[in-house]
């Protein structure tokens, strides 16, 4: 199969995988803070299960990144999604048994699955030429749009189904998660061919011998790599802090599950629905301007959330939050792929995702503490302030020259 045709096939297989995986995550994440507060019997612990979810991602993202070269991309992603099946089953069982420890254990394993799935965007990027890399990464991210539609919408019917079968209602979404992870793993195992690792090496071959991998310390000393990771870490912190606690805030204000699900759908639509546009902008505007634009939207989201009480303003704030995260995520992921040689990508991108998900874990815990101490409005202000980081990074990157060759250091920004 020609390289271009194989790359397109891989991109769309990863799109489908992202769709199933994100649906599996979102059908559960909508109610996770509510379940956490109920099982722990204290509101301040509402963010702990989500923190364990992100901690699982942080622990395993580097593991998956290290395995992707020796095992291959297909085998590693299949193994990761299989881990998610086990985690979702454990979480559903723990809800029935009223076990907080069992519940967070299940969430940790589900986070490990999400880490494997998220690395798929880099897999799509590495099999495309740099000029089309932003669109390829964005197409995979856009698969989450399916999750945006299916995930939150299934919360109420799956809860009703679980009740009709004699189980606790909130175990239903986790059973649905297990089913979605099974589907995602099956798609990867059967259809992710040819092996993307080998295709990426074929793509790099016409340019001459592939450069040797630089030491990790040297890669992280590259200012472009360092600030790009910082921008993605900050945007993930903003997104997690506000997303995790909004459903609990709405629950405390007596909004029903349908209203909560609607706001979460708006948020996830922002996260994934405009990915093709953000990918095209990454290739047309450049990576830096796109990151700055995303930072500006994160700031706006925090400001709106700090004043929001009704469903529509909350939905607008969460939509802006998702869109700002998406723009930084696509722009940052594309720029990181640009700056890494083929031999460096898997391990560094795994490290990046470990840092991002570790930050999300910490932000999940902080969200519950801040919410209990000072309320949702202050949370919005904190998120707006944190959004300044990707905005400033994007402005700096916009003024610096960004060569695609990782052997050439970026030029300093003009004074």
WONOR-V883063 format. One line per field, one symbol per residue. ss: DSSP state (H for helix, E for strand, - for the rest). Layout:
BEGIN
ss->???
END
This chain:
BEGIN
ss->--HHHHHHHHHHHHHHHHHHHHHHHHHHHHHHHHHHHHHH--HHH--HHHHHHHHHHHHHHHHHHHHHHH--HHHHHHHHHHHHHHHHHHHHHHHHH--HHHHHHHHHHHHHHHHHHH-HHHHHHH---HHHHHHHHHHHHH-HHHHHHHHHHHHHHHHHHHHH----HHHHHHHHHHHHHHHHHHHHHHH----HHHHHHHHHH----------HHHHHH-HHHHHHHHHHHHHHHHHHHHHHHHHHHHHH----HHHHHHHHHHHHHHHH--HHHHHHHHHH--HHHHHHHHHHHHHHHHHHHHH---HHHHHHHHHHHHHHHHHHHHHHHHHHHH---HHHHHHHHHHHHHHHHHHHHHHHHHHHHHHHHH-HHHHHHHHHHH-HHHHHHHHHHHH-E---------E----
END
